[in-house]
Every structure is written in C-alpha cells, then in structure tokens.
C-alpha cells in the first residue's frame, strides 16, 4: 500500500542569508521557528501519512527536541543529508523501499505552503509519476550573451517560476538518480531536473503554486514572510456543521459573549441544536459588559460553578462606528476601543484558567479592514487589527497549554449592527449570520490555532 511521505529538506547552511551560525530554518518568524511552521502544515494535512526531516548531523538533536516539544506524531524519521541539496534528496530516497510511495520533497524555508498546493500535488500523482509546483512569471525574461547583450527573449506565457513541493513515485526518482550518479558531469539544482534529464520520457506535471509560497533566501525575505503570516488566512467551511464538529460539541460547555443577536445568537442556537450546553452573556441580556473584567470573570465563574468545566469561549461582542475621527465624540471612541479591544483581552484573560483545564478553544472576530485602515473606519480598523495581533500572540503563548485561539474574518454580514450603519442593502451582497455561525463552530472545534478564518459569500 502506497503512502504520502513529506520530505522536509532542512540541510541548508544559510550562507546566502548571511547567518553562518544559525541556519535560516531555525530563525523565528511569526512566533515560531521557520521549520516549525513548515512541519505544522504537513503534520495537520489529512492526506500526509508520514514526515521525514533531512538535516545536517549537528542539528539532529535539535530536531528531535522540536518533535518532542511540538508533539508531532507524523515525524518518523530525522535523516542526515550532505553538502549538496541532492545529497539530502538521496538520503530520503534511500530511507524508503516501497516504489509506490509518494515522496513529497519540500524546502524547509517555504513555511507558507498550504493544503491546497499539497492536496493538488497528491491528486496529480494519481496520474503522473513526477509533479512540480510553479507560478507564472510576472516579468519579461531575457537571456544575454557573454557580452551582456540580449540574445533571446522567451515567450513569457510559457515560463514559470519553480517552487516546492516536488513530488514523485519513489521508484521513479530512485531510477532517475541511479542514472544521474553514473554521469561524471552530473550537476543539478532540483529533483525535477534530474527526472527531466535522465528519464526524458517521464512527463513532469506542473501544479499551480502561490505567490506567497516564497522561499526565505535573504534577510529581507524574513521581514516579508513575517508580514505574510500576519495576513495569512484560510477559508472557513460554512455549508454545514461537520460531523467532527457535532461530536466535539456534544455535551460540551460553550460560552458566548455578545450572544443576544446576530452572529452570536446564531452560534448559540446552532451549538445548542447540536448538543452543546450553551451560556450567553451580553449587556442587553444579563448586563455583562465585556469591557468590565469583573463582570466577565463573574460570568465565567457562574458557568464553571454550574457545569464544572468550560470547553469553548466565543466572543462576538463588538461595536462598529462609521464616522470620521475628527467628528467622532471621544466617548464613542473610548467605547469602541473598550469593547473591541479591551473586551477581547478581558474575555481571553478570564477564560484562560478554564480553557487550560479542558485544553479548550477561544474564538474572536475581526474584519477585512484589519489588513489596511480605511477612511471613515479609522477606529474600527485599528481595533480589528489589534484583535488579529492578539489572537496570533495568544496562540503562541498558549500552545503549550493546548489552548487553540483563532479569529473569524467574515465578509459583510447582515446583522442588526450593520443595518444600523448602512441601512437596507441588497440581500445577495451580504452573508447570512447563520453562515458565519456555522464557520465559527467548525473553527472552534478544529485542531488549528493562530489562524484568521475567512468566511465569504459563495
């Protein structure tokens, strides 16, 4: 039986990065080591059966400790590579024996690879024995001669910029390298090139990559990747409550702040319909203001005293004021900041001890305006950017406690708060609050953390 084996190539020295002592895969970005981000993607991908990491001998112990610290269950081999990249590939090829296994080679320093790319590669391997990942080039490519004069301008529409993963049936890449190693003039920069040169009759299919699936090569790349992580999101499932969500909600205790109407009310209702024990708090329902830490603490203690546990906490409380800063009354500014930022902090801080006990989950809400401040939304945009930064920070802080922290980023949604700011809008331009609620429950019961989950109109 064939398996999907991810091979993380982490044998680089970091010489081009200008960091001779610490290879770039061990540097931190968005709160984690680059290599940890990369392994996380394959660890959580449902189609990946096993992970092998190839590194330099002096870093084997570091990787062993990383596996233990992160509780990786799929990392089964930590292999020793060599001076050249192809030595690392060969190390993995020789570590496996089943020629039908799919070997999925990926650069350790491409931490923004996603499930879509991986899944498309695995699907392509059902038809092809070799698969590459690439994106169209944006600029015209020129070829020059020895005097630095243009000699050729290739047709841009046929050009691609290569990425990883590069994926193969183990038997095919093994055969290609066996032939390559017999060539005294053998030189290569990637594994697909070996297949193309030494097994010319084997087609290499190209899966579409992503611009953000970039490789960290120079110091400047680290700053760009850090920003991309901040903006990184994934699309949430809003069609229906998954079977996994149903099973994880059943008999669990869920607390909703801001549950009197809109998204919060729908989260509470749907969770209750699927067996959860739901408790709602808001200013209008029971005089609980999230900007008041004492009231938040009292509400959570009340739930804990009644049920003995709190598994999930959802905070939908928020204020939207569409107004220029220069004309906005200070009281409204303070109220927005207190509810949208301090309120999220209060709920998180008060929920922490309870979620520690259950290894539970916290869910907050942001807006598309978190990526860039917009005119007439200055305060609101600032608060929603703060929510994203808080969620990503807490996901890292609480990772050892096994608490998952995420936030939902819905498109324009029909709620009483939106109607009060925009009036009646065409129904087909807005999300239904029920759709956001479904995505919210699928998210809070999921295994991922530190993510921004986009919920969009179909």
C-alpha positions as CSV (number, residue, x, y, z in Angstrom):
1,X,0.0,0.0,0.0
2,X,1.4,3.4,-1.0
3,X,1.8,6.3,1.4
4,X,2.2,10.0,1.1
5,X,5.5,10.9,2.7
6,X,6.5,14.5,3.1
7,X,10.3,15.0,3.0
8,X,11.3,18.3,4.6
9,X,14.7,19.4,3.2
10,X,16.4,21.3,6.1
11,X,20.1,20.8,5.3
12,X,20.8,24.4,4.3
13,X,23.7,26.3,5.8
14,X,22.2,29.8,5.5
15,X,25.3,31.2,3.7
16,X,23.3,33.4,1.3
17,X,21.3,34.5,4.2
18,X,24.4,35.8,5.9
19,X,23.8,33.8,9.0
20,X,26.6,31.2,9.3
21,X,25.9,30.1,12.9
22,X,22.2,29.7,12.8
23,X,20.6,28.3,9.6
24,X,17.6,30.3,8.5
25,X,15.2,27.4,9.2
26,X,15.9,27.8,12.9
27,X,15.2,31.6,12.9
28,X,11.8,32.8,14.3
29,X,9.1,34.3,12.2
30,X,5.5,34.9,13.4
31,X,6.3,33.5,16.8
32,X,7.8,30.1,15.7
33,X,10.9,28.8,14.1
34,X,10.5,28.7,10.3
35,X,10.9,24.9,10.3
36,X,8.1,24.5,12.8
37,X,5.7,26.5,10.6
38,X,6.6,24.2,7.7
39,X,6.3,20.9,9.6
40,X,3.0,22.1,11.1
41,X,1.4,22.4,7.6
42,X,2.2,18.8,6.7
43,X,1.5,17.5,10.2
44,X,-2.1,18.8,10.0
45,X,-2.7,17.8,6.4
46,X,-5.1,14.9,6.4
47,X,-3.5,13.3,3.3
48,X,0.0,13.1,4.6
49,X,0.9,9.8,6.3
50,X,4.4,10.4,7.4
51,X,7.1,13.1,7.6
52,X,10.9,12.8,7.2
53,X,13.2,15.7,8.0
54,X,16.6,15.8,6.4
55,X,19.2,17.9,8.1
56,X,22.9,18.3,8.9
57,X,24.4,15.9,11.6
58,X,24.9,18.7,14.1
59,X,21.2,19.6,14.1
60,X,19.7,16.1,14.6
61,X,19.4,16.6,18.4
62,X,17.7,20.0,17.8
63,X,15.1,18.4,15.5
64,X,14.5,15.6,18.0
65,X,13.8,18.1,20.7
66,X,11.4,20.1,18.3
67,X,9.5,16.9,17.6
68,X,9.0,16.3,21.4
69,X,8.2,20.0,22.2
70,X,5.6,20.2,19.4
71,X,4.1,16.7,19.9
72,X,4.5,15.9,16.2
73,X,3.0,12.5,15.5
74,X,3.9,12.2,11.9
75,X,7.6,12.9,12.0
76,X,9.0,9.4,11.9
77,X,12.5,9.9,10.5
78,X,15.2,12.5,11.1
79,X,17.8,11.8,8.4
80,X,21.3,13.1,7.7
81,X,21.8,14.9,4.4
82,X,25.0,16.1,2.8
83,X,26.8,19.1,1.3
84,X,24.6,19.4,-1.8
85,X,20.9,19.5,-2.0
86,X,20.7,16.3,-4.0
87,X,22.5,14.5,-1.1
88,X,19.5,15.3,1.1
89,X,17.1,14.0,-1.5
90,X,19.1,10.8,-1.9
91,X,19.1,10.3,1.9
92,X,15.3,10.3,1.9
93,X,15.0,8.2,-1.3
94,X,17.3,5.5,0.2
95,X,15.4,5.6,3.5
96,X,12.3,4.2,1.9
97,X,11.8,1.0,0.0
98,X,8.3,0.9,-1.4
99,X,8.5,2.2,-5.0
100,X,4.8,3.1,-5.0
101,X,5.2,5.5,-2.1
102,X,4.7,9.2,-2.9
103,X,7.8,11.2,-1.8
104,X,6.8,14.9,-1.5
105,X,10.0,17.0,-1.2
106,X,9.6,20.5,0.3
107,X,12.0,23.2,1.2
108,X,12.1,23.8,5.0
109,X,12.3,27.5,4.3
110,X,9.0,27.7,2.4
111,X,6.8,27.9,5.5
112,X,3.7,29.3,3.7
113,X,2.9,26.3,1.7
114,X,-0.8,25.4,2.1
115,X,-3.2,22.4,2.0
116,X,-4.4,23.4,-1.5
117,X,-1.0,23.0,-3.0
118,X,-0.2,19.8,-1.2
119,X,-3.6,18.2,-2.0
120,X,-3.3,19.2,-5.7
121,X,0.1,17.5,-5.8
122,X,-1.1,14.3,-4.3
123,X,-4.1,14.3,-6.6
124,X,-1.8,14.8,-9.6
125,X,0.4,11.8,-8.5
126,X,-2.6,9.6,-9.2
127,X,-2.0,10.2,-12.9
128,X,1.7,11.3,-13.1
129,X,4.9,9.9,-11.7
130,X,6.5,13.3,-11.3
131,X,4.9,16.6,-10.2
132,X,6.4,20.1,-9.8
133,X,4.8,23.3,-8.4
134,X,5.3,26.7,-10.1
135,X,3.7,30.0,-10.8
136,X,3.6,32.1,-14.0
137,X,6.4,34.7,-14.2
138,X,5.2,38.3,-14.0
139,X,8.2,40.0,-15.7
140,X,9.6,39.5,-19.2
141,X,12.6,37.2,-19.0
142,X,15.6,37.9,-21.2
143,X,18.7,35.8,-21.9
144,X,22.0,37.5,-22.5
145,X,25.3,36.5,-24.2
146,X,28.8,36.7,-22.8
147,X,28.9,40.5,-23.6
148,X,25.7,41.1,-21.6
149,X,23.6,41.7,-24.8
150,X,20.1,40.3,-25.2
151,X,20.3,37.0,-27.2
152,X,16.8,35.6,-26.6
153,X,13.5,36.7,-25.2
154,X,11.5,33.6,-24.4
155,X,7.7,33.6,-24.7
156,X,6.5,34.7,-21.2
157,X,3.2,32.8,-21.3
158,X,5.2,29.5,-21.3
159,X,7.5,30.5,-18.5
160,X,7.1,29.5,-14.8
161,X,8.9,30.2,-11.6
162,X,9.5,26.9,-9.8
163,X,8.6,26.3,-6.2
164,X,8.2,23.2,-4.0
165,X,6.9,20.7,-3.2
166,X,8.3,18.5,-5.9
167,X,6.7,15.1,-5.8
168,X,7.5,11.6,-7.2
169,X,6.7,8.0,-7.1
170,X,9.7,6.7,-5.1
171,X,10.6,4.2,-7.8
172,X,10.8,6.9,-10.5
173,X,13.0,9.4,-8.6
174,X,15.2,6.5,-7.4
175,X,15.7,5.3,-11.0
176,X,16.5,8.9,-12.2
177,X,19.2,9.3,-9.5
178,X,20.7,5.9,-10.3
179,X,21.3,7.1,-13.8
180,X,22.4,10.5,-12.8
181,X,25.1,9.2,-10.4
182,X,26.7,7.3,-13.3
183,X,27.1,10.6,-15.2
184,X,30.6,12.1,-14.4
185,X,29.3,15.5,-15.4
186,X,26.2,15.3,-13.2
187,X,25.0,18.7,-11.9
188,X,21.6,19.6,-10.6
189,X,19.7,22.2,-8.6
190,X,16.4,20.3,-8.2
191,X,14.9,16.9,-8.3
192,X,12.5,17.6,-11.3
193,X,15.6,18.5,-13.3
194,X,17.1,15.1,-12.6
195,X,13.9,13.3,-13.9
196,X,13.7,15.5,-16.9
197,X,17.4,14.9,-17.9
198,X,17.8,11.2,-17.1
199,X,14.2,10.0,-17.6
200,X,13.2,12.2,-20.6
201,X,10.1,10.0,-21.4
202,X,8.6,10.7,-17.9
203,X,6.4,13.7,-18.1
204,X,6.5,16.2,-15.2
205,X,3.1,17.7,-14.4
206,X,3.0,21.3,-13.0
207,X,0.6,22.2,-10.2
208,X,-0.2,25.8,-9.8
209,X,1.7,27.3,-6.8
210,X,1.0,30.5,-4.9
211,X,2.9,33.8,-4.9
212,X,3.1,33.7,-1.1
213,X,4.7,30.2,-1.2
214,X,8.1,32.0,-1.2
215,X,11.5,30.7,-0.2
216,X,13.4,32.6,2.6
217,X,16.8,33.2,1.0
218,X,17.9,36.6,2.1
219,X,17.4,38.6,5.3
220,X,14.8,40.8,3.7
221,X,12.7,37.8,2.9
222,X,12.2,37.1,6.6
223,X,10.5,40.5,7.2
224,X,8.2,39.9,4.2
225,X,7.3,36.4,5.3
226,X,6.6,37.7,8.8
227,X,4.1,40.2,7.3
228,X,2.5,37.5,5.1
229,X,2.0,35.3,8.2
230,X,0.1,38.2,9.8
231,X,-2.1,38.5,6.7
232,X,-2.4,34.7,6.2
233,X,-5.9,33.3,6.3
234,X,-7.8,30.2,5.2
235,X,-11.3,29.8,4.1
236,X,-13.8,28.6,6.7
237,X,-16.4,25.9,6.0
238,X,-19.8,27.5,6.2
239,X,-22.0,25.0,4.3
240,X,-23.0,22.8,7.3
241,X,-21.8,21.7,10.6
242,X,-19.2,18.9,10.1
243,X,-19.6,15.5,11.8
244,X,-16.4,16.2,13.7
245,X,-17.9,19.5,15.0
246,X,-21.1,17.7,16.0
247,X,-19.2,15.1,18.0
248,X,-16.9,17.8,19.7
249,X,-19.9,20.0,20.6
250,X,-22.0,17.2,22.1
251,X,-22.2,17.6,25.9
252,X,-19.5,20.3,25.9
253,X,-19.9,23.7,27.6
254,X,-19.8,26.7,25.3
255,X,-19.9,30.3,26.5
256,X,-20.9,33.1,24.1
257,X,-20.2,36.8,24.8
258,X,-22.4,39.1,22.7
259,X,-25.0,36.4,22.2
260,X,-28.1,38.4,22.2
261,X,-28.5,38.8,18.4
262,X,-26.7,38.4,15.1
263,X,-23.8,36.0,14.8
264,X,-23.6,35.4,18.5
265,X,-27.2,34.4,18.8
266,X,-26.9,32.0,15.8
267,X,-23.7,30.5,17.2
268,X,-25.6,29.8,20.5
269,X,-28.6,28.4,18.8
270,X,-26.8,26.1,16.4
271,X,-24.4,24.8,19.1
272,X,-27.4,24.1,21.3
273,X,-29.1,22.2,18.5
274,X,-26.0,20.0,18.2
275,X,-25.9,19.0,21.9
276,X,-23.7,21.7,23.5
277,X,-24.5,23.3,26.8
278,X,-24.7,27.0,25.9
279,X,-24.5,30.0,28.1
280,X,-24.9,33.5,26.6
281,X,-23.9,36.9,28.1
282,X,-24.3,40.4,26.8
283,X,-25.2,43.9,28.0
284,X,-28.8,43.6,26.9
285,X,-29.4,40.1,28.1
286,X,-27.9,40.0,31.5
287,X,-25.9,43.2,31.9
288,X,-22.5,41.7,31.2
289,X,-20.2,44.2,29.5
290,X,-17.0,42.6,28.1
291,X,-15.1,45.8,28.8
292,X,-15.6,45.2,32.5
293,X,-13.3,42.5,33.7
294,X,-15.1,41.8,36.9
295,X,-18.4,41.1,35.0
296,X,-16.6,38.8,32.6
297,X,-14.9,36.9,35.4
298,X,-18.2,36.6,37.3
299,X,-20.0,35.2,34.2
300,X,-17.4,32.5,33.5
301,X,-17.2,31.5,37.2
302,X,-21.0,31.2,37.2
303,X,-20.8,28.8,34.3
304,X,-18.0,26.8,35.8
305,X,-19.8,26.5,39.2
306,X,-22.8,25.2,37.4
307,X,-21.1,22.8,34.9
308,X,-17.6,22.1,36.3
309,X,-15.9,22.9,33.0
310,X,-15.7,25.5,30.2
311,X,-14.6,24.0,26.8
312,X,-15.2,26.8,24.3
313,X,-15.5,30.6,24.6
314,X,-16.8,32.7,21.7
315,X,-16.6,36.5,21.8
316,X,-18.8,38.2,19.2
317,X,-19.3,41.4,21.1
318,X,-18.3,44.4,19.0
319,X,-19.1,47.9,18.0
320,X,-19.0,49.4,14.5
321,X,-18.9,53.2,14.2
322,X,-18.7,54.5,10.7
323,X,-17.5,58.1,11.2
324,X,-14.5,60.3,10.6
325,X,-12.2,60.5,13.6
326,X,-12.3,64.3,13.6
327,X,-16.0,64.4,14.2
328,X,-16.3,61.3,16.5
329,X,-17.1,62.1,20.1
330,X,-14.4,60.9,22.5
331,X,-17.0,58.8,24.4
332,X,-17.8,56.8,21.3
333,X,-14.1,56.3,20.5
334,X,-13.4,55.1,24.0
335,X,-16.4,52.8,23.9
336,X,-15.3,51.2,20.6
337,X,-11.8,50.6,21.9
338,X,-13.0,49.3,25.2
339,X,-15.4,46.8,23.7
340,X,-13.5,45.8,20.5
341,X,-10.0,45.6,22.1
342,X,-10.1,45.6,25.9
343,X,-13.2,43.4,25.8
344,X,-11.4,40.7,23.7
345,X,-8.4,40.9,26.2
346,X,-10.7,40.6,29.2
347,X,-12.5,37.6,27.8
348,X,-9.3,35.9,26.9
349,X,-7.6,36.6,30.2
350,X,-10.7,35.5,32.2
351,X,-11.2,32.3,30.1
352,X,-7.6,31.2,30.3
353,X,-7.7,29.1,33.5
354,X,-10.8,27.3,32.5
355,X,-9.6,26.6,29.0
356,X,-6.3,25.3,30.5
357,X,-8.2,22.6,32.3
358,X,-10.1,21.4,29.2
359,X,-7.5,22.2,26.6
360,X,-10.3,24.2,25.0
361,X,-10.6,26.9,22.4
362,X,-11.2,30.7,22.2
363,X,-12.7,32.4,19.2
364,X,-12.7,36.1,18.4
365,X,-13.8,38.2,15.4
366,X,-12.0,40.6,13.1
367,X,-12.9,42.3,9.9
368,X,-11.5,42.7,6.4
369,X,-10.4,46.2,7.4
370,X,-7.7,44.7,9.7
371,X,-5.3,44.5,6.7
372,X,-5.4,48.2,5.9
373,X,-7.0,51.2,7.6
374,X,-9.9,52.7,5.7
375,X,-11.4,56.2,5.6
376,X,-14.4,56.6,7.9
377,X,-13.3,53.3,9.7
378,X,-10.2,54.5,11.4
379,X,-11.0,53.4,15.0
380,X,-12.8,50.3,13.9
381,X,-10.0,49.2,11.6
382,X,-7.4,49.8,14.3
383,X,-9.3,47.7,16.8
384,X,-9.8,44.8,14.3
385,X,-6.0,44.8,13.5
386,X,-5.4,44.6,17.3
387,X,-7.7,41.6,17.5
388,X,-5.7,39.7,14.9
389,X,-2.4,40.5,16.6
390,X,-3.8,39.4,19.9
391,X,-5.1,36.1,18.6
392,X,-1.8,35.3,16.9
393,X,0.2,36.2,20.0
394,X,-2.1,34.2,22.3
395,X,-2.0,31.2,20.0
396,X,1.8,31.1,20.6
397,X,1.6,31.9,24.3
398,X,-0.9,29.2,25.0
399,X,0.4,26.5,22.6
400,X,2.0,24.5,25.4
401,X,-1.3,24.6,27.3
402,X,-3.0,23.1,24.2
403,X,-5.5,26.0,24.0
404,X,-6.4,26.9,20.4
405,X,-7.0,30.5,19.6
406,X,-8.4,31.7,16.2
407,X,-10.5,34.5,14.8
408,X,-13.2,34.7,12.2
409,X,-13.0,37.3,9.4
410,X,-16.5,37.5,7.8
411,X,-17.3,39.4,4.7
412,X,-20.2,41.9,5.0
413,X,-22.8,40.2,7.1
414,X,-26.5,41.0,7.6
415,X,-26.7,41.8,11.3
416,X,-28.6,44.5,13.3
417,X,-25.3,46.3,13.8
418,X,-24.7,46.5,10.1
419,X,-28.2,47.6,9.3
420,X,-27.9,50.4,11.9
421,X,-24.8,51.7,10.0
422,X,-25.7,51.0,6.4
423,X,-29.5,50.7,6.2
424,X,-31.1,48.2,3.9
425,X,-28.7,46.6,1.4
426,X,-29.4,44.0,-1.3
427,X,-29.7,40.6,0.3
428,X,-27.4,38.9,-2.3
429,X,-24.5,41.2,-1.4
430,X,-24.4,40.1,2.2
431,X,-23.5,36.9,4.2
432,X,-26.2,35.4,6.4
433,X,-25.3,35.4,10.0
434,X,-26.1,31.7,10.1
435,X,-23.3,31.0,7.6
436,X,-20.8,32.8,9.8
437,X,-22.0,30.9,12.8
438,X,-21.5,27.6,11.1
439,X,-18.0,28.5,10.1
440,X,-17.4,29.7,13.7
441,X,-18.4,26.4,15.2
442,X,-16.4,24.4,12.7
443,X,-13.4,26.5,13.6
444,X,-13.6,26.4,17.3
445,X,-13.8,22.6,17.3
446,X,-10.9,22.3,14.8
447,X,-7.3,21.5,15.7
448,X,-5.6,24.5,14.2
449,X,-4.7,27.6,16.1
450,X,-3.4,31.2,15.4
451,X,-5.5,31.3,12.1
452,X,-7.6,34.0,10.5
453,X,-10.6,32.2,9.0
454,X,-12.2,34.0,6.0
455,X,-15.9,33.5,5.6
456,X,-17.0,34.7,2.1
457,X,-20.2,34.8,0.0
458,X,-20.5,31.9,-2.4
